[in-house]
Amino acid sequence: MNTADVAALRSPAGRALLDALAGTTAQDPVALAARLRREGHDPALAALATTQSRLRAKAAAKFGDRAAGLLFTAAGAEQATRAVVAREHARRFAAAGVSRVADLGCGVGADSLAFLDAGLAVLPVDADPVTAAVAEHNLGVPVRCEDLTAGVVAELGAGDGAWFDPARRTAGGRRVFDPEATSPPLSFVLATAARVPATGAKLAPGLPHDLVPAGTEAQWTSVDGEVVECALWCGPLAVPGTGRSARVVRGGAAFALDDTDLPVAEVGAVGGFLHEPDGAVIRAGLVARVAADLGGRLVDETIAYVTTDAPATSEFVRSFRVLDVLPFGLKSLRAHLRSLDVGALTVKKRGTAVDPDHLRKQLALKGSRPATIVLTRVAGKQSVLVVDPVS
Ligand SMILES: C[S@@+](CC[C@H](N)C(=O)[O-])C[C@H]1O[C@@H](n2cnc3c(N)ncnc32)[C@H](O)[C@@H]1O
């Protein structure tokens, strides 16, 4: 797609075609193309609109019904922030009294849409001309097509905030993990924060804790069990006294906890219940907080499983009733599971190199009942816990 294609999609003919394609993504693409040809649509525009209609259908998972009125590039849809997460970004800026947010590397504009929804003005910038044209359609405001490192930050003043969502792929599409290899790099974000106090950035969930500068808050967010980002909040955007926090979004509801007065986790014997902390809690290093809140302890000082004697649960864990605890051994495990008539086996693991698929093959279970096992270390020893999910 090029900028002329974006203009064609935004033309009256393009819009009419996109409207006509709404709800057709389940149709056979060959039959659909033939129908559009028969109806006399320009083949090039029809191809563009069909691709766009498929991108909209896919993007509905992040944008909801709103996706039906937006334009996307394939990469832009993939990199876009989910609406439920972008709303929290916007809330931080609004709560800090920011009136305009410079969205530096705005992509297709998911974060800026949330900023606008929150009543904030935006200054969206993207170096890629097609992405900028798409964002302009989506946002209904001018998008500056330029390199964000070239000088726009110097134009920001009182009342302005800066938001970054650095690109984490090379031009060739390879994923980068080093925060200095993203575009822009973390050092540029931090240099901006020194000039524009209300600076925030969406970084990869693997951000090492030692890269979180003093006085800033790093917040790990998960959506329905998937860790989607580590947002760095500087200056007035950070919660005072908080260095690390976790935000868990489940079924649209959000729950948060942070490292204020973080306790040291106890370690002890496996009790009647096992709790698997959410990935955002683990990434944020807050397992000890969850263990204390549940009145529990770790099964091993290096493993993020919490155990309690009594039933307990929270939004930050998935909980299981512990049925058996066995030392790890193929023969004894096979005998145990066969005695329980187990067939379908769910394997969860932490702190072990065992490959679940390989283990399932080795166990060759043919029984009629489902079961769940947890492979982990308990007090330093490789162990198997037979568990049952607590609904
Ligand atoms: C991860 S995407 C942003 C996604 C956006 N937050 C959203 O939710 O839709 C990063 C964007 O930054 C842009 N970008 C990367 N380096 C840039 C630079 N030096 N100047 C301007 N834009 C840049 C890329 O073109 C890409 O569109």
The ligand as a Gaussian input file, in Angstrom:
#p B3LYP/6-31G(d) Opt

LIG

0 1
 C        4.819000       0.417000      17.674000
 S        4.336000       1.546000      16.487000
 C        3.259000       2.646000      17.333000
 C        1.896000       2.083000      17.570000
 C        0.914000       3.054000      18.181000
 N        1.233000       3.401000      19.542000
 C       -0.488000       2.480000      18.167000
 O       -0.930000       2.015000      19.207000
 O       -1.120000       2.465000      17.119000
 C        5.796000       2.509000      16.292000
 C        5.711000       3.568000      15.208000
 O        6.851000       4.418000      15.361000
 C        7.240000       4.879000      14.095000
 N        8.647000       5.306000      14.210000
 C        9.720000       4.541000      14.547000
 N       10.835000       5.292000      14.559000
 C       10.447000       6.566000      14.243000
 C       11.141000       7.790000      14.099000
 N       12.461000       7.883000      14.295000
 N       10.426000       8.875000      13.757000
 C        9.087000       8.811000      13.566000
 N        8.393000       7.676000      13.669000
 C        9.051000       6.555000      14.014000
 C        7.033000       3.690000      13.182000
 O        6.854000       4.117000      11.834000
 C        5.777000       3.035000      13.786000
 O        4.626000       3.438000      13.081000

